[in-house]
Amino acid sequence: MNLTSLLTHRHPWSSRPCLNRLVRLGTGLKDRLVTRHTNVFIQQRREQTSQVHGERPALVVPLSWAATTATVPFANLGDALSPVIVSALSGLPVMHHHFDARTERLTCVGSIGHQVKHGTIHLWGTGARARPLLKPPSQHWNRLVQTHYCVHALRGPLSAQLFQQQGLDIPDVYGDPVWFLPAIVPPAPEKKYELGIIVHLSELNGGTDRSTVNERFLRYHIPDALASQVRIITTITRPSFDALEEKLHEITACKRIASTSLHGLVLAETYRIPCVYFRTQGRGVAFPHLKDETERIDLRMRDFYRGIGSETLFVYGQPRPRPTNWEHLIQAIDTHWIPIHWSAESFLERFPLPLAFNPLIEQLGDRTRFQSLQL
């Protein structure tokens, strides 16, 4: 079997030019896909630590994600999961590349598809935050001539439409890579809270892991009698794997989840925790249709849930200035939540690197490589 046939057999969608550049290179342990370019998709480099002379260079995956910086020293949960998931699935370490790096690189978790530019960008599970259905493309995002996009799969059809408006060929396969996290990070060993409330960054009074919800938002007020049962959870974490795992255990220690954060919902769904979109408009339970543009639904939620085949979204409306009836919210989740039955095989097949393990049938063993990740 020649190279083209081999790639087409492994990935039927690999007839695209961006994937025909891939060749196989032995690593001494297994064959992995790399590119012929100087700025390669899986880069060869020697570790800076001492090595035996003549040892084969290490392979590293170049990845763009919203990483921490000197001025933004705390990580956002969804963004920080990107390097963990790519490293776990590929079995390789990752190296951070800026959104405007002139290199060949991968993007994964997050609404960053409209922000990355220059070089060759491989997108898998990536979303975009623009409003393709409501505005002409020229008003929110234009494809850069000097950027080559290789779209393997996007988060959902709204992200896909944004790229299609720029003349790009988009596969009809969607998903969020966070879906595979239970095979990488086991849930908390026990349930501690009746309800976890995951709040979006925009609802906090700061940008640290100690930031609290804006005190003007009375809907988050928890009476003393329920303080040990209802847990407010932010998506901000210290930039280490241990801190990230601690945050995931805080979430999975909840029996139910109400969230204004997309990845709060994705995490709840994939860990099979009953959950609801905690909308700031309306009152009580509703099931708006995801294709109804008159409904006020966060575009990221709309994008993800439509991508996995849902037609409606379970929401619980509660205006920010009004206190929440937590018992009623818990009862609503128990009554109306239905587990998602989504087959992720096609989405996993679009992962543009060979899999080190299959998260659909295996549990990741050694996670020591994550300790060195700078999120």
C-alpha positions, 0 to 999 in steps of 0.5 A, a space after each residue: 500500500 502506497 502512502 496516499 492509499 495508506 492515509 486514505 485508508 486510515 482517514 477517508 477525508 485525507 485527500 485534501 492537500 493539507 493532509 497529503 503532506 503527511 509522511 510517516 517517520 519512525 520514532 523507535 516505538 511507533 510510527 507517527 505522522 509528521 510533515 515535510 515542512 520546516 515548521 512541521 505539524 509535529 516538530 522534532 526537537 532535542 530536549 534541553 535536558 542532558 541526553 545521550 549523544 545521538 539519541 533520536 529527537 523528541 516529537 512535540 505537537 505545536 498547539 495554539 490555545 488561550 494560555 496563561 501569560 505574565 499579565 493573565 496568570 490564571 487559566 480558564 478551565 476550558 482553554 486549559 483542557 486543550 493541551 491536556 486532551 491533545 497530549 493524552 490522545 497523541 501520547 506526545 508533549 505539546 508546545 504552545 504557539 501563539 494565535 498569530 504564529 507563522 507556523 503549522 499547528 493545531 487548535 482544539 478546545 475553545 471559541 478561537 477559530 476566528 482568532 488564529 491566523 498566519 501559517 497552516 492551522 489544523 482545526 479539530 473541535 474548535 469553535 468560533 464566537 462570531 454570529 454567522 447567521 445574523 451578520 454578513 461575514 465582512 462585519 465579524 471575520 475575514 479569512 486571511 490570504 496568508 493563512 491556510 486552514 485545514 479543518 478536520 472537524 469543528 465544534 458545531 454547524 454555526 462555527 462551520 457556517 462561519 468558515 463556509 462563508 469564507 469559501 472553506 470546505 468543512 466536513 459535516 462532523 462536529 464535537 467538542 474534545 472535552 467529551 473525551 475527558 472522563 477517559 483521561 481524568 476520573 471523576 471525584 471519588 464521592 459526591 459532596 454537593 447536591 448542586 453545583 453552579 458553574 458561573 461564566 467569567 463575565 459574572 465574576 468580580 475578578 480574574 483569579 482563582 479566589 474571585 467571587 460572583 458579582 454581588 449584584 447578581 442576587 440569583 447566586 445568593 445561597 441561604 445559610 441553610 443550603 451553604 453545604 449543599 449548593 456550591 458556586 464554582 468558577 472556571 478559573 484555575 491555577 495553571 497546573 495540572 494538579 489545580 486543573 484536576 482539583 477543579 474537575 473533582 470539584 465539579 464532578 463531586 456535584 450531583 447536579 450542575 446548573 451552568 452559564 459556562 459552555 464547558 460546565 455543561 459539556 463536562 456535566 454531560 460527558 461525566 453523566 451529571 444531570 445538568 441545565 443551562 442556567 439562563 439569565 432570561 425568562 423564569 423556570 423551565 423551558 425547552 427552546 428550539 436551537 434553530 429558533 434565532 429569536 430565542 436568547 441562547 448563548 451561541 456556544 451552547 447553540 453550536 455545541 448542542 446542535 453539533 451533537 444532534 440536539 433539537 432543543 435545549 433544557 434551560 432554567 431561566 432566572 434573572 440576575 437581580 432575583 434570588 433563586 429557589 434552589 429546591 425548585 431548580 434541583 427538582 427541575 433538573 431531576 424531572 427534566 434532564 435526559 442523558 445525551 446519546 451521542 456517538 463520538 466515533 466519527 469525531 474521534 476519527 477526525 483527530 489529525 494524529 495517530 491515537 496513543 489510546 482510544 478514549 471510547 474504550 480505554 482509560 488513560 494510565 500514566 498521566 505524569 507527562 501532564 505535570 510539566 504542562 504550563 497551562 
